[in-house]
Amino acid sequence: MRRRAHRQLHPPLQGEGRTAEGSPGWGDGDAAYAEALPPPPGPLTRADLPPPGGGGWRGNVISDGPAPEKEVKRATFAANRAVGRVCLAVAATPSGTRRTTTREDGSLRVRFPNACAGAPEAVLVNTAGGIAGGDRFAVDLALDAGAQLTVTTAAAEKIYRSLGPDACLDVCATLKDGAELMWLPQETILFDRARLARTITIALARSAKLLLAETIVFGRSAMGETVRTGSVIDRWRVRRDGRLIFAENFCLDGPVTDRLKEAAVAGGCTAIGTVLMVPGDDVAAAAVRSAYAQFRGEVGISAWNGVALARLAAGDGAALRHDLVALLSALGHRALPRIWLN
């Protein structure tokens, strides 16, 4: 049953594709199309924020009052969107990896709870208490030669209902030779009518290593929530020595619950995840397949051209986290972020 579900999870969603030369998915023409897509958002400034659309709230923040009062309130609301950026650079030293640059802007912070030698754990903290439509956040990482870094989040990130504009997340990382990055944030939880647009761009040197995991939970099942409509757009690009080795566009828009029920999408599951491993090979894929009995949901993995990609789908966020931990353990990554265990 899991092998069949593995094949079902791999067909792309509407607007989704994969590119790795010689791999299944897009052809060369599609890779060119992927590169022709609009670039990710530029520097975060309030002037760049899109104006909110649609009707206003019925609360006391925005009302459908007469113009121009209505437009003034909308402009005021747009100008108060959360904006945050973290820039972090690390380098290898005889005593382990150490920070060389740390910059924080807006409502995004980074903390380092472990003081032991070796690879540091960077914990991202969003002091805005969630993300709403029009908010913009960015994370820029730079790993010098031989540096090791694990990045996670202090809690599951909540994407709240939008009045029109997308919530934008932009992640960029540059890894030099011998550097190793584990990107392991906790779950992203989407509320009904949420709108999320995210870009992840990674530049790897020839001998750099990457483990990238992202999970999305549609609604809090314990609260009986259902995401009837919404939008998720995910754009991933990974290059090695300047050469594109992996590209993916994920788009889920409109009636989310109905789309998730489709067999080729999630088969009724409300929590999905993707794990990308570079370098990755058939040995890694075989290790995950040998752990199939441990999974509570559906898990599938493929390897091609030095890349391993796993898909996960589960009935709720708890089952998805269980499966993700089991998958990472099968891959040999037993040192999970400490905050995951709290």
N, C-alpha and C positions, 0 to 999 in steps of 0.2 A: 504494500500500500504506500509506503514511503517513497519507493522508487517512482511510482506513478505520480505522486504529488510533486516529486522533485521535477519531473518534466513539466508539470503544469505551472510551477512557480517561475520557470525560466522564460516562457513567452513574455515579451515586453508588454507593459501596460500601454494605454493610449499615450503616445508621445514619448515612449521610452525606447531606448536602444542601447546596445553595447558595442564597443569597438575595441578590438585588440587584434593586431595584424595576424591573420591566419586563424582567428577564432570565429565561433558562430556569432551571428548578430548582424550588424551593419557590414556592408561592403566598403570598398575604398571610397566610392562616391558618397556613401552615407557619412563617413568620417569627415570628408570635406564639408558636407552639410552641417555636421556638428560644429566644426570650427567657424562656420559662417553665422552661427547663432549670435545674438547680441551679447556683448561682454558683460561680466558681472558688474554690480554697482560700484561706483568710484568711491572717493573719500566721503565719509559720513558728515554731511552738513545739513542743518535744518532747512536750508534753502532748496535742497534736493528732494525734500519729502513730497510725495504726490498728494494732491488734494483728496480728501475723503469723498466717497461717492455714496449714492443710495440715500435712503431716508435717515433721519436723525433718531437719537434715542428718545424714548418717551419719559426719561428721567429728568433730572434737573441740570444735566451737563449740556446736552444739545436738544433743542426742540425744533419742530417744524414751524417755527414762527414766521412772520412775514419778512420778506427781503427788504432792506439789506441786513436786518438783524440776524437772520438765519445764516447768511454768508459770513458775517463777522464771527459768529459763534463757531462755525466750522473752521474758519481760519485760525482762531484761537486754539481750538482743539488740536489741529494739525501741528501747530507750532510747539505743542507740549508733548509730542511723542518722545519716547525713550530712545536715546542714541548712546551706544557704547562701543568701545574698542579696547582690545588688549594686544600689545605687541611684546613678544617674549623671545629672547635669544639665549641659547645655552651653548656651552663649550665643554669639551672633555678636559679634565685635569688629572694629575696623579692621584688625587683623593676622590675622584668621581666626577660626575657631571655637575657643573655649577652654572648659575645664571650670570650672564654678562649684560643683558639689557632687560628691563621690565618697565613697561609703560601702560598706564591705565587711563582711559578717558570715559567720561559719562558714568553710566550705571553698571558697567561691567568691571569686575575685579578678578584677580587671580591670587590664590593662596597656596602655600606649600606646607602642608601639615606634617610631613615626615622629615625628620632632621637627620636620618641615618645616611651613611655614605652610599654611593651608588647612583642609580637612576632616580631623579626626583619625580614626585607626583605633583603636577600642577592642577589645581582644582579651580574651575571657573565658577564665579558667583555672580548672579544677576540680581543686583540690589533693587531692581524695579519690581521684583516679585511676580514675574511672568512677562509674556510678550503679547502685545496687542497689535492690531492692524496699523501700519504706518511706522512701527518701531524698526530700528535698524541697528544691527550688531555685527561686529567683525572681530576675527581672531587671526593674528599674523604670527607665525612661528618660524624660527630660523634655528636649525640644528647644525652646529659646526662639525667638522670631521670627528667621528668616533663618539659623538654625544648620544646619550640615551634619554628619552623623555616619555612619560606617560601623562596624558591629559584626560581629565574627566570633569564632571560637573558636581556641584554640591547637592543637587537634587534633580528629580525629573523636571524638565522644562515644560511649562504649560503655555500653549498657544491659544489665546482667547479669541472670542468672536470678533470679527472685523466689521467695521462700517463700510468698507469698500476697498481700501488699499491693502497690499500684501505686507506681512511682516517679513523683513529681509534679514537673512543670516549669510555671512560671507566668511569662509574659512580658507586661509592660504598657508601653505607650509613649504619650506625649502630645506632639503636634507642633503648635506655634503657626504662624501665617501665615508662609509663605515657608520654613519649615523642611524639611529633606530627610533622610530616614533610609534607609540601605541595610542591611538585616538579612541577612547572608550567612554564617551559621555553616557550618562544615564538616559532613561527613556524620554522621548519627546511626546507629550500628550496633546492631542488636538481636540479642542472643544467644537461643538456644533457651530457651523458658519465661520470657522477659522480659515485664514488664508496665509499660507507659508510659502516663501520663495527662498531657496537655499542654494548656494554654490560652494563646492569644495574643490579647490585647485591645489594639487601637490606636484612639486618638482623634485625628482630623486636623482642623486648621483648614481653612478653605475653600481656601487656596492652598498647603497643605502637600503634599509629595510623598513617596511610599512605594514602596520596592522590597523585597519580602519573599520570601525563598527558603528552603525547607526540603527536605532530602533524607533519605531513610531507606533503609538497606541492611540486608537481612535475612540476617544471617550473613556471615562472612568467607569468600568463595568460594575465595580462595587457600589457605585452611586446610581446605577441604572441609567446611565447616560447613553445616548445614541447620537452619532454624528450623521445627521440626515443629509446635509449639504456642506460643502467646503471646497478647499483647493490646496493641493500640495504639489509644488514643482521643485524637483531636486536635480541639480546639474553637477555631475562629477567629472573631473578631468585629472588624469595622472600621467605624468611624463617621466621618462628616464633618459638622462643625457639629452634633453630637449625633444625627444621622440615620443609621440603619443602612444601609450601602451594600453590605456583603458579610458573609455568614455561612456557615460550613461546619462540619459535624460529620462526622468521619471515624472509622469504627470497624472494626477488623479483629481479630476475637477467635476463639480456638479453633484449628482446624487451619490455620495460616497458610500453609504450603506449598501445600495443596490449594486454598485460596482464591486465592492468587496465580496459580495455573495457569488460572483461569477467564478467558475471553476478555474479559469485561466488567470485569475487575479489573486484571490486569497481563499476561495472555497468557503466563505462564511466567517473566516477568522477576522478578528478585530485588532490584532497586533502583528506587525510585520517587521523584519529586520534584514539588513545586508551586512556581510562581513567580507572585506577585501584584504587579501594577503599578498604582499610582494616582497621577496619572491615567494611563489607558491607552485607546487608541483603535484603529481599524482600521489606521492607519498602522503602529503598533507590531506588530500581528498580521501584517501583510503583510511586514514586515521579517524576522520570524522564519520565516515560510513560505518566503521567498526563500533561506533558509539551510538548507533541508531536506537538501540533498545532503551537508552537513557532519556530520549527526547519525549516530551509530552505533546508537542505539536508536530508540524511537518518541517523537515530540514532537508535541503539538497545542496550539493556542492559540486563544482566542476573546476578543472584546471587546464590551462592552455598557455603556451608561450611564456612561461614563467610567472603566471598570475593564477591565483586561486580565488574563487568567488563562491560564497555561500549565501543561500536565501533561507529565511526562517519565517514561519507563520504559525500563530498560536491563537487560542481562544481568548486570552486576556494577557495583561502585562506581566503578571506573576509567572505564568507558564512560559512566556517569551524570555524573561530574564533567566529562568531555570535552564532553558535550552541554550541560551547564549553562553552561560557559564560552563555548561557541559561541552559546548563546541570549542570554547577557548582552551579548556583543559585538555581536550583531545588533540588540539594543535600544539600543546606543550606550554601554553601561557597560563601557568598556575598562579603567578603573582598578580592577582587582580587588584585594582585600586582599593585601598583600605576603606574608603568611604562607602564602597559597595557593601561592605560587611557590617556596617553600623546598623 
